[in-house]
């Protein structure tokens, strides 16, 4: 975002028909989509892409609190996403998105 990698963001590909795929970005903004179980990737065809940083607080498997995080990505990239990507079958698809922080953030219920 704004020319820098967006770490710890959730990226979800929502196909026109079928199951979504998602991932969390690493510190360099890289991600590999998870489809189901150990299957990686996304359904071929055009998907709407949603990118967000909002996360509710949670607990890990040891009962330790994982802090939540606020939304820093404008709604045009998540709840009102205008991003799309055409997933091509049997190819190593690479989807990078140039995001800017300008714009309205999605409202979240507390």
C-alpha atoms as an extended CHARMM CRD file, in Angstrom:
* protein
*
       110  EXT
         1         1  UNK       CA              0.0000000000        0.0000000000        0.0000000000  PROA      1               0.0000000000
         2         2  UNK       CA              1.3420000000        3.3940000000       -0.9870000000  PROA      2               0.0000000000
         3         3  UNK       CA              4.2840000000        1.6610000000       -2.6740000000  PROA      3               0.0000000000
         4         4  UNK       CA              5.2130000000       -0.5250000000        0.3250000000  PROA      4               0.0000000000
         5         5  UNK       CA              4.4000000000       -4.1700000000        1.1360000000  PROA      5               0.0000000000
         6         6  UNK       CA              1.2200000000       -4.6490000000        3.1770000000  PROA      6               0.0000000000
         7         7  UNK       CA              2.0060000000       -7.1610000000        5.9250000000  PROA      7               0.0000000000
         8         8  UNK       CA             -0.5770000000       -9.2360000000        7.8170000000  PROA      8               0.0000000000
         9         9  UNK       CA             -3.4080000000       -8.4210000000        5.4250000000  PROA      9               0.0000000000
        10        10  UNK       CA             -6.0860000000      -10.9380000000        4.5420000000  PROA      10              0.0000000000
        11        11  UNK       CA             -6.4680000000      -11.5050000000        0.7870000000  PROA      11              0.0000000000
        12        12  UNK       CA             -9.5860000000      -13.2980000000       -0.4400000000  PROA      12              0.0000000000
        13        13  UNK       CA            -10.4080000000      -14.2770000000       -4.0320000000  PROA      13              0.0000000000
        14        14  UNK       CA            -14.1780000000      -14.6770000000       -4.4940000000  PROA      14              0.0000000000
        15        15  UNK       CA            -15.0110000000      -16.4120000000       -7.7940000000  PROA      15              0.0000000000
        16        16  UNK       CA            -18.2370000000      -15.8300000000       -9.7120000000  PROA      16              0.0000000000
        17        17  UNK       CA            -19.1890000000      -19.4320000000       -8.8970000000  PROA      17              0.0000000000
        18        18  UNK       CA            -17.6060000000      -21.6050000000       -6.2520000000  PROA      18              0.0000000000
        19        19  UNK       CA            -15.5770000000      -21.5570000000       -3.0900000000  PROA      19              0.0000000000
        20        20  UNK       CA            -13.4100000000      -18.5260000000       -2.1680000000  PROA      20              0.0000000000
        21        21  UNK       CA             -9.6610000000      -18.8600000000       -1.5220000000  PROA      21              0.0000000000
        22        22  UNK       CA             -7.7320000000      -16.8180000000        0.9970000000  PROA      22              0.0000000000
        23        23  UNK       CA             -4.3610000000      -16.0820000000        2.5470000000  PROA      23              0.0000000000
        24        24  UNK       CA             -2.5260000000      -13.7240000000        4.8820000000  PROA      24              0.0000000000
        25        25  UNK       CA              0.3320000000      -11.6370000000        3.5310000000  PROA      25              0.0000000000
        26        26  UNK       CA              3.8300000000      -11.9580000000        4.9690000000  PROA      26              0.0000000000
        27        27  UNK       CA              6.0470000000       -8.9950000000        5.9020000000  PROA      27              0.0000000000
        28        28  UNK       CA              6.9460000000       -8.5640000000        2.2130000000  PROA      28              0.0000000000
        29        29  UNK       CA              3.2750000000       -8.5350000000        1.1560000000  PROA      29              0.0000000000
        30        30  UNK       CA              3.5460000000      -11.9960000000       -0.4340000000  PROA      30              0.0000000000
        31        31  UNK       CA              0.8280000000      -14.6260000000       -0.1450000000  PROA      31              0.0000000000
        32        32  UNK       CA             -0.1980000000      -18.0540000000       -1.4260000000  PROA      32              0.0000000000
        33        33  UNK       CA             -3.9330000000      -18.6990000000       -1.5830000000  PROA      33              0.0000000000
        34        34  UNK       CA             -5.3810000000      -21.6700000000        0.2980000000  PROA      34              0.0000000000
        35        35  UNK       CA             -8.3450000000      -23.3130000000       -1.3770000000  PROA      35              0.0000000000
        36        36  UNK       CA             -9.3030000000      -26.2320000000        0.8790000000  PROA      36              0.0000000000
        37        37  UNK       CA             -7.2890000000      -28.3170000000        3.3070000000  PROA      37              0.0000000000
        38        38  UNK       CA             -3.7920000000      -28.5710000000        1.8690000000  PROA      38              0.0000000000
        39        39  UNK       CA             -4.8930000000      -27.5110000000       -1.6320000000  PROA      39              0.0000000000
        40        40  UNK       CA             -3.4960000000      -24.1730000000       -2.7410000000  PROA      40              0.0000000000
        41        41  UNK       CA             -4.7220000000      -21.8210000000       -5.4450000000  PROA      41              0.0000000000
        42        42  UNK       CA             -8.0690000000      -20.4920000000       -6.6370000000  PROA      42              0.0000000000
        43        43  UNK       CA            -10.8690000000      -21.5230000000       -8.9710000000  PROA      43              0.0000000000
        44        44  UNK       CA            -10.0450000000      -20.5480000000      -12.5860000000  PROA      44              0.0000000000
        45        45  UNK       CA            -11.9650000000      -17.5740000000      -13.9460000000  PROA      45              0.0000000000
        46        46  UNK       CA            -12.5050000000      -14.0090000000      -12.7990000000  PROA      46              0.0000000000
        47        47  UNK       CA            -12.5930000000      -13.3960000000       -9.0620000000  PROA      47              0.0000000000
        48        48  UNK       CA            -13.3990000000      -10.3170000000       -7.0370000000  PROA      48              0.0000000000
        49        49  UNK       CA            -10.4360000000       -9.6720000000       -4.7410000000  PROA      49              0.0000000000
        50        50  UNK       CA            -10.8820000000       -8.3660000000       -1.2010000000  PROA      50              0.0000000000
        51        51  UNK       CA             -7.9440000000       -7.1270000000        0.8690000000  PROA      51              0.0000000000
        52        52  UNK       CA             -8.3400000000       -6.1600000000        4.5180000000  PROA      52              0.0000000000
        53        53  UNK       CA             -6.3810000000       -5.7090000000        7.7300000000  PROA      53              0.0000000000
        54        54  UNK       CA             -9.2770000000       -5.7620000000       10.2380000000  PROA      54              0.0000000000
        55        55  UNK       CA             -9.1410000000       -8.6730000000       12.6720000000  PROA      55              0.0000000000
        56        56  UNK       CA            -10.9820000000       -9.2740000000       15.9250000000  PROA      56              0.0000000000
        57        57  UNK       CA             -8.8880000000      -10.2310000000       18.9490000000  PROA      57              0.0000000000
        58        58  UNK       CA             -8.6080000000      -14.0090000000       19.3250000000  PROA      58              0.0000000000
        59        59  UNK       CA             -6.7820000000      -16.7110000000       21.2610000000  PROA      59              0.0000000000
        60        60  UNK       CA             -4.1330000000      -19.1120000000       20.0360000000  PROA      60              0.0000000000
        61        61  UNK       CA             -4.0840000000      -22.8380000000       20.8090000000  PROA      61              0.0000000000
        62        62  UNK       CA             -2.3500000000      -22.1000000000       24.1580000000  PROA      62              0.0000000000
        63        63  UNK       CA             -5.0420000000      -19.6500000000       25.2780000000  PROA      63              0.0000000000
        64        64  UNK       CA             -2.7950000000      -16.6340000000       24.7180000000  PROA      64              0.0000000000
        65        65  UNK       CA             -4.5300000000      -13.5070000000       23.4440000000  PROA      65              0.0000000000
        66        66  UNK       CA             -3.8230000000      -12.5110000000       19.8620000000  PROA      66              0.0000000000
        67        67  UNK       CA             -4.5580000000       -8.7910000000       19.5690000000  PROA      67              0.0000000000
        68        68  UNK       CA             -6.9640000000       -7.5760000000       16.9240000000  PROA      68              0.0000000000
        69        69  UNK       CA             -6.0010000000       -5.0750000000       14.2770000000  PROA      69              0.0000000000
        70        70  UNK       CA             -7.8470000000       -2.1030000000       12.8040000000  PROA      70              0.0000000000
        71        71  UNK       CA             -8.8560000000       -1.7200000000        9.1700000000  PROA      71              0.0000000000
        72        72  UNK       CA             -6.3180000000        0.3780000000        7.2920000000  PROA      72              0.0000000000
        73        73  UNK       CA             -7.3570000000       -0.5730000000        3.7490000000  PROA      73              0.0000000000
        74        74  UNK       CA            -10.0570000000        1.5770000000        2.0780000000  PROA      74              0.0000000000
        75        75  UNK       CA            -13.4360000000       -0.0750000000        1.4510000000  PROA      75              0.0000000000
        76        76  UNK       CA            -12.9580000000        0.0390000000       -2.3430000000  PROA      76              0.0000000000
        77        77  UNK       CA            -10.5060000000       -2.8380000000       -1.8300000000  PROA      77              0.0000000000
        78        78  UNK       CA            -12.6560000000       -4.9480000000        0.5350000000  PROA      78              0.0000000000
        79        79  UNK       CA            -16.3520000000       -4.4350000000        1.4090000000  PROA      79              0.0000000000
        80        80  UNK       CA            -16.9490000000       -2.5170000000       -1.8440000000  PROA      80              0.0000000000
        81        81  UNK       CA            -14.0960000000       -4.0810000000       -3.7990000000  PROA      81              0.0000000000
        82        82  UNK       CA            -13.3950000000       -2.9430000000       -7.3310000000  PROA      82              0.0000000000
        83        83  UNK       CA            -10.4060000000       -5.3120000000       -7.6200000000  PROA      83              0.0000000000
        84        84  UNK       CA            -10.6210000000       -8.3250000000       -9.9150000000  PROA      84              0.0000000000
        85        85  UNK       CA             -8.1900000000      -10.9400000000      -11.1470000000  PROA      85              0.0000000000
        86        86  UNK       CA             -8.5300000000      -13.5330000000      -13.9120000000  PROA      86              0.0000000000
        87        87  UNK       CA             -7.1400000000      -16.8470000000      -12.6340000000  PROA      87              0.0000000000
        88        88  UNK       CA             -5.8490000000      -18.9120000000      -15.5430000000  PROA      88              0.0000000000
        89        89  UNK       CA             -5.9480000000      -22.7200000000      -15.2460000000  PROA      89              0.0000000000
        90        90  UNK       CA             -2.6900000000      -24.6850000000      -15.0180000000  PROA      90              0.0000000000
        91        91  UNK       CA             -0.5460000000      -21.5410000000      -14.7240000000  PROA      91              0.0000000000
        92        92  UNK       CA              1.4840000000      -19.9910000000      -11.9420000000  PROA      92              0.0000000000
        93        93  UNK       CA             -0.7490000000      -16.9200000000      -11.5300000000  PROA      93              0.0000000000
        94        94  UNK       CA              0.8100000000      -13.9130000000       -9.8040000000  PROA      94              0.0000000000
        95        95  UNK       CA             -1.5840000000      -11.2330000000       -8.5730000000  PROA      95              0.0000000000
        96        96  UNK       CA             -0.0880000000       -8.0260000000       -7.2190000000  PROA      96              0.0000000000
        97        97  UNK       CA             -2.2150000000       -5.0050000000       -6.4120000000  PROA      97              0.0000000000
        98        98  UNK       CA             -1.1000000000       -1.3790000000       -6.0840000000  PROA      98              0.0000000000
        99        99  UNK       CA             -3.2180000000        0.0160000000       -3.2550000000  PROA      99              0.0000000000
       100       100  UNK       CA             -3.4280000000        3.5480000000       -1.9370000000  PROA      100             0.0000000000
       101       101  UNK       CA             -4.5860000000        4.4810000000        1.5480000000  PROA      101             0.0000000000
       102       102  UNK       CA             -6.7540000000        7.3200000000        0.2470000000  PROA      102             0.0000000000
       103       103  UNK       CA            -10.4570000000        6.7590000000        0.6690000000  PROA      103             0.0000000000
       104       104  UNK       CA            -13.1640000000        5.7950000000        3.0970000000  PROA      104             0.0000000000
       105       105  UNK       CA            -12.6300000000        2.8710000000        5.4820000000  PROA      105             0.0000000000
       106       106  UNK       CA            -15.3910000000        0.2890000000        5.9640000000  PROA      106             0.0000000000
       107       107  UNK       CA            -17.3760000000        0.7500000000        9.1570000000  PROA      107             0.0000000000
       108       108  UNK       CA            -17.1450000000       -2.1950000000       11.5420000000  PROA      108             0.0000000000
       109       109  UNK       CA            -19.6200000000       -3.1020000000       14.2360000000  PROA      109             0.0000000000
       110       110  UNK       CA            -18.0940000000       -3.0070000000       17.6910000000  PROA      110             0.0000000000
